[in-house]
Amino acid sequence: MAFESFLTQLQKMFNIYKEQGEEVPEDQKVRILYKKIQNNDLDKAIQALKAQQTAGAAITYTMAAIHLSTAVSELPASTWRRIV
């Protein structure tokens, strides 16, 4: 699955929870995003985000998605098509 499609599907899931009155907290969205990505080429980007969180930065889902999208865009095309 392409990364942008993955992000779209994940956002749809979060929207369904919100519509049902069970909005997913931002920190949990970020953890879900990290957990669902199964590509070793993005490990450094995820670790950089986690380090920022450990240092006290508030990383939102949107911030993490943008950071990871940028990292994906820097990968060879044959790699980014199979991120998740």
Sequence and secondary structure as in RCSB ss.txt:
>XXXX:A:sequence
MAFESFLTQLQKMFNIYKEQGEEVPEDQKVRILYKKIQNNDLDKAIQALKAQQTAGAAITYTMAAIHLSTAVSEL
PASTWRRIV
>XXXX:A:secstr
  HHHHHHHHHHHHHHHHHTT    HHHHHHHHHHH   GGGHHHHHHHHHHHHTT    HHHHHHHHHHHHHTS
 HHHHTT  
